[in-house]
Amino acid sequence: MFSYEEYKNYIYEDYDELVEEEKMSRGEAIARTFYEYDMLAKKSETDKAMVFVVFSEIIITHQKILFTSKNYIEQALRELDFTVIKQENKLTLEQFNELFSRQKRVLQELKNMPLDYYSRVCWYYDELIDEVHKFINNFELENKNVDSLVSTVLQRFDRDCRNTKSEKFIVYTTLAENLLNQGLTRVNGFQDVKYELQAFSIKDVSDEQLTKDEQEKLAVRISKVLLKIKEYEQYH
């Protein structure tokens, strides 16, 4: 069994490594990390409490929670027996009281989280937009030659683009917006990005993870991008 502090440190380290090093979405990273600690949570009531509380503290920082995960986690948290945890005597009194308070807090926070009904693990709309922007900004800071920008971005997000059509069009749209804003319409791959966006239909993303509002936002963004490209090509 890990100690009280070790659980928190190790879970966060493993989760952060998947997000930062493996470039996973937060949803996939938390699912992968939980799988690694699931057996440890079965060792004792104290282990179970520490694992579920730490995971809940990470999850409440996410934009949404899968509805089945929410039900499972809330049930596990409510069923924690703090009488048994006290009897196991693995925590100091201060740690016991803190864990009890943390459990109450995450239960309250989980109540207010927006639900996700799409079962496939994937990036959320705003989350992926931010990730693409961050990647492009870092690329431009490290590279003077932007001619490989398109291929580098698409390589970075290749797995995500193959996961859902929503993710693919979010990546291509955000990339195109960046290229247009910086006047990078002659870089290698720009025309390929345009052709992909021209093939967009809102029906392609209607049964995936995006809300109706997000679908409409994406469609508007793509229309604006294609209009800007058309205007640019008319005058150049």
C-alpha positions in Angstrom: 0.0 0.0 0.0 1.2 3.5 -0.7 1.1 6.1 2.0 -1.5 8.9 2.1 0.8 11.4 0.3 2.3 8.8 -2.1 -1.1 8.0 -3.5 -1.8 11.6 -4.4 1.7 12.2 -5.8 1.9 9.0 -7.8 -1.6 9.3 -9.3 -1.0 12.9 -10.4 2.5 12.0 -11.8 1.1 9.1 -13.9 -1.9 11.2 -15.1 0.3 14.2 -15.9 2.8 12.1 -17.8 0.0 10.7 -20.1 -1.3 14.2 -20.7 2.1 15.9 -21.2 4.3 13.2 -22.6 1.9 10.8 -24.3 -0.3 13.8 -25.5 -3.5 12.1 -24.5 -6.8 13.9 -23.9 -7.6 14.4 -20.2 -10.4 11.9 -20.5 -8.2 9.2 -21.9 -5.4 9.9 -19.5 -7.7 9.6 -16.4 -9.2 6.4 -17.7 -5.8 4.9 -18.4 -4.5 6.0 -15.0 -7.5 4.6 -13.1 -7.0 1.2 -14.8 -3.5 1.1 -13.2 -4.8 1.8 -9.7 -8.0 -0.2 -9.8 -6.5 -3.3 -8.1 -4.8 -1.2 -5.4 -8.2 0.3 -4.5 -9.4 -3.2 -3.6 -6.7 -3.8 -1.0 -8.5 -2.1 1.8 -11.2 0.5 2.6 -8.4 3.1 3.2 -6.8 2.4 -0.2 -10.2 2.6 -1.9 -10.9 5.9 -0.3 -7.6 7.4 -1.2 -7.7 6.2 -4.8 -11.3 7.4 -5.5 -10.9 10.7 -3.8 -7.7 11.6 -5.7 -9.3 10.5 -9.0 -12.4 12.5 -8.2 -10.3 15.6 -7.5 -8.7 15.3 -11.0 -12.0 14.6 -12.7 -13.7 17.7 -11.3 -11.1 19.8 -13.2 -12.4 18.3 -16.5 -15.0 20.0 -18.7 -17.4 17.0 -18.5 -17.7 13.5 -17.0 -19.1 10.4 -18.7 -22.5 9.7 -17.1 -21.7 6.1 -16.4 -18.4 7.1 -14.7 -20.2 9.7 -12.6 -22.7 7.1 -11.3 -19.9 4.6 -10.6 -17.6 7.1 -8.8 -20.4 8.7 -6.8 -21.6 5.4 -5.6 -18.1 4.3 -4.6 -17.5 7.6 -2.7 -20.9 7.3 -0.9 -20.2 3.7 0.1 -16.9 4.5 1.8 -17.0 3.3 5.4 -15.0 5.7 7.5 -15.6 3.6 10.6 -13.7 0.8 8.9 -11.0 3.3 7.7 -10.5 4.4 11.3 -10.3 0.8 12.4 -7.7 0.0 9.8 -5.5 2.6 11.5 -3.4 3.4 8.4 -3.9 7.2 8.6 -3.0 9.8 11.2 -6.0 11.6 12.8 -5.2 14.7 10.7 -5.1 12.6 7.4 -8.3 10.8 8.4 -10.1 14.1 8.9 -8.7 15.6 5.7 -9.7 12.6 3.7 -13.2 12.8 5.1 -13.5 16.5 4.1 -12.1 15.8 0.7 -14.6 13.1 0.1 -17.5 15.4 1.0 -16.1 18.2 -1.2 -15.7 16.0 -4.4 -19.2 14.6 -4.0 -20.6 18.1 -4.0 -18.5 19.1 -7.0 -19.4 16.0 -9.0 -23.1 16.9 -8.7 -22.5 20.1 -10.7 -20.4 18.6 -13.5 -21.9 18.5 -17.1 -22.5 15.0 -18.3 -21.0 13.4 -21.4 -23.2 10.7 -23.1 -20.7 9.8 -25.8 -19.0 6.6 -24.7 -15.8 6.8 -26.8 -12.9 8.5 -25.0 -12.0 11.7 -27.0 -11.1 15.3 -26.7 -13.7 17.9 -25.8 -14.3 20.8 -28.1 -12.6 23.7 -26.2 -10.0 21.4 -24.8 -8.8 20.3 -28.2 -8.8 23.8 -29.6 -6.6 24.9 -26.7 -4.3 22.0 -27.3 -3.9 22.7 -31.0 -3.2 26.4 -30.3 -0.6 25.5 -27.7 1.2 23.1 -30.0 1.3 25.6 -32.9 2.6 28.3 -30.6 5.4 26.0 -29.2 6.3 24.9 -32.8 6.7 28.5 -33.9 8.8 29.4 -30.9 11.2 26.5 -31.7 11.2 26.6 -35.5 12.1 29.5 -37.9 11.0 27.5 -40.9 7.2 27.2 -40.8 7.0 25.3 -44.1 6.6 22.0 -42.2 4.0 23.4 -39.8 1.0 21.7 -41.4 2.6 18.3 -41.6 3.9 18.6 -38.1 0.6 19.5 -36.6 -1.3 16.8 -38.5 1.3 14.2 -37.4 0.9 15.3 -33.8 -2.9 15.0 -33.9 -3.0 12.0 -36.4 -4.4 9.6 -33.7 -7.0 12.1 -32.7 -8.1 12.8 -36.2 -8.6 9.1 -36.8 -10.6 8.7 -33.5 -13.6 10.8 -34.4 -14.6 13.1 -37.3 -15.3 15.8 -34.7 -11.8 15.8 -33.5 -10.5 15.8 -37.1 -12.5 18.9 -38.1 -11.6 20.7 -34.9 -7.9 20.1 -35.6 -8.1 21.1 -39.3 -10.3 24.2 -38.5 -8.0 25.5 -35.8 -4.9 24.9 -37.9 -6.5 26.7 -40.9 -7.5 29.7 -38.7 -3.9 30.0 -37.4 -2.5 29.8 -41.0 -4.8 32.5 -42.2 -4.3 34.8 -39.3 -0.5 34.6 -39.9 -0.7 34.8 -43.7 0.8 31.4 -44.1 -1.3 30.4 -47.1 1.6 29.2 -49.2 3.1 26.7 -46.8 3.2 23.0 -47.7 -0.1 21.3 -47.0 -2.3 24.4 -46.9 -4.4 23.2 -49.9 -4.9 19.8 -48.4 -6.3 21.5 -45.3 -8.7 23.5 -47.5 -9.9 20.4 -49.3 -10.6 18.5 -46.1 -12.7 21.4 -44.8 -14.6 21.7 -48.1 -15.8 18.1 -47.5 -17.3 19.0 -44.1 -21.0 18.3 -43.4 -22.5 18.9 -40.1 -24.1 15.5 -40.4 -20.6 14.0 -40.1 -20.4 15.2 -36.4 -24.0 15.0 -35.4 -23.8 11.7 -33.5 -20.5 12.2 -31.8 -19.3 14.0 -28.7 -20.1 17.6 -29.7 -23.2 19.4 -28.3 -25.6 21.0 -30.8 -24.1 24.4 -29.9 -20.6 23.1 -30.5 -21.6 21.5 -33.8 -23.0 24.9 -35.0 -19.9 26.8 -33.8 -17.7 24.4 -35.7 -19.8 24.7 -38.8 -19.7 28.5 -38.6 -15.9 28.5 -38.1 -15.4 26.3 -41.1 -17.6 28.5 -43.3 -15.6 31.6 -42.3 -12.3 29.9 -43.0 -13.4 28.8 -46.4 -14.8 32.2 -47.2 -11.5 33.8 -46.2 -9.6 31.4 -48.4 -11.8 32.1 -51.3 -11.4 35.9 -50.9 -7.6 35.5 -50.6 -7.4 33.4 -53.7 -9.5 35.9 -55.7 -7.0 38.7 -55.0 -3.7 36.7 -55.2 
